Amino acid sequence: MRAAVVTAFGTAPAYADFPLPQPRTEHEVLVQVLAAGLHPRVRSQAGGSHYTSTDELPLVPGIDGVGRTPDGQLRYFVLPDTVMGAMADQTVIDLRRSIALPEGTDPVLVAAAMNPAMSSWVALRRRVDFEPGQSVLVLGATGNAGQLAVQVARHLGAGQIVAAGRDRDKLAALPALGADVTVELGVGGDALGRACTTVDVVLDYLWGSPAEEAMVSLVRHRADEREPLSWIEVGSVAGPTAQIPSAALRATRLQIVGSGQGSVSAREFVAELPELAAVITSGVFEVNARAVPLSEVARAWTDATTAHERLVLTPWA
Ligand SMILES: NC(=O)c1ccc[n+]([C@@H]2O[C@H](COP(=O)([O-])OP(=O)(O)OC[C@H]3O[C@@H](n4cnc5c(N)ncnc54)[C@H](OP(=O)(O)O)[C@@H]3O)[C@@H](O)[C@H]2O)c1
């Protein structure tokens, strides 16, 4: 079969032959892959830099997707960390890590949205005691996951939603998705802290120095230091490490937790799939998806002009 094949970490995959995988347990089936998202997590998998990387090569990237089972069912699936990913004509899925989708579902929409939407959905439902009416800051709201985080927070009943990012044009589009306030990052001043005096939960996609600065600013402007402030580390596009000022942790009821593979178990992730998929297929969320034939994976991988869209590889296009 044909697949996207990575033979050296840090290089784009090539469209090449790859051995057809075989189901090994009663729970596994071979599916025809219809759509597989090119998420940042897939790039770090292909770069060998994700914390789950096994260093094995060659590998077919892709951590999730939509496929058709031999009995004709359409299913969304997530894959374990092996060298056989989703970006192939066919892949093996574990039925226990997949859900059936209604016939007629757009595979590209689901493959584009599940991973980025899951980041905030799971963080709010599994990592903190989030309650409707609570105020949320999305730190790094201009990417695919950040834009969906604004919509997920709104859908889950958030009160005020503050969306912060560095791209002014993309920020301007966020009120239409549910943001009450937008704050441009990196322009100096303390605008973020002033906009977030009563924020309850931070969904942080940035980490690095923007998170350090945001934390200091929020703590400085906290309306009531006795109110809990839950900081959920979800992404790290601005840096893998951050220096946390000790005073921030002493002066307020700041709690920092992470949300991702490990801190949320596979069982917990899977439990959230049906409801999230139902919301996505109902069309509630706006999703920036672009389908690309799998045969064009090498070019698409490095195409900077599509950075704001979620590329979805389609093997049978
Ligand atoms: N833990 C989880 O469960 C989970 C799940 C999904 C995703 N994630 C993580 O979430 C992060 C975002 O994913 P994504 O799908 O949204 O990626 P994406 O669509 O590529 O978006 C990344 C965004 O980050 C912005 N950005 C980069 N550096 C920045 C900086 N220094 N300051 C402000 N903004 C910056 C970019 O903004 P510009 O437009 O300004 O360049 C871009 O819009 C990634 O780290 C990903 O691994 C985590």
The ligand as a Gaussian input file, in Angstrom:
#p B3LYP/6-31G(d) Opt

LIG

0 1
 N       -2.401000      18.576000      25.406000
 C       -3.271000      18.299000      24.475000
 O       -4.201000      17.507000      24.678000
 C       -3.138000      18.958000      23.133000
 C       -4.000000      18.634000      22.074000
 C       -3.890000      19.345000      20.870000
 C       -2.906000      20.324000      20.739000
 N       -2.053000      20.554000      21.765000
 C       -0.972000      21.537000      21.646000
 O       -1.528000      22.839000      21.535000
 C       -0.616000      23.674000      20.815000
 C       -1.362000      24.384000      19.687000
 O       -1.878000      23.425000      18.789000
 P       -2.660000      23.903000      17.486000
 O       -3.290000      22.706000      16.904000
 O       -3.502000      25.091000      17.804000
 O       -1.461000      24.415000      16.572000
 P       -1.519000      25.498000      15.389000
 O       -2.830000      25.440000      14.721000
 O       -0.297000      25.303000      14.602000
 O       -1.467000      26.893000      16.127000
 C       -0.351000      27.321000      16.818000
 C       -0.534000      28.816000      17.073000
 O        0.415000      29.205000      18.011000
 C        0.699000      30.555000      17.759000
 N        2.012000      30.889000      18.310000
 C        3.212000      30.316000      18.051000
 N        4.163000      30.892000      18.805000
 C        3.547000      31.855000      19.532000
 C        3.996000      32.817000      20.484000
 N        5.285000      32.899000      20.838000
 N        3.082000      33.657000      21.030000
 C        1.785000      33.602000      20.677000
 N        1.291000      32.716000      19.772000
 C        2.180000      31.865000      19.213000
 C        0.680000      30.706000      16.263000
 O        0.266000      32.006000      16.092000
 P        0.683000      32.981000      14.918000
 O       -0.479000      32.885000      13.995000
 O        0.843000      34.272000      15.590000
 O        1.971000      32.449000      14.332000
 C       -0.390000      29.684000      15.851000
 O       -1.605000      30.345000      15.616000
 C        0.509000      22.745000      20.330000
 O        1.566000      22.842000      21.258000
 C       -0.112000      21.374000      20.407000
 O        0.839000      20.349000      20.553000
 C       -2.157000      19.911000      22.957000

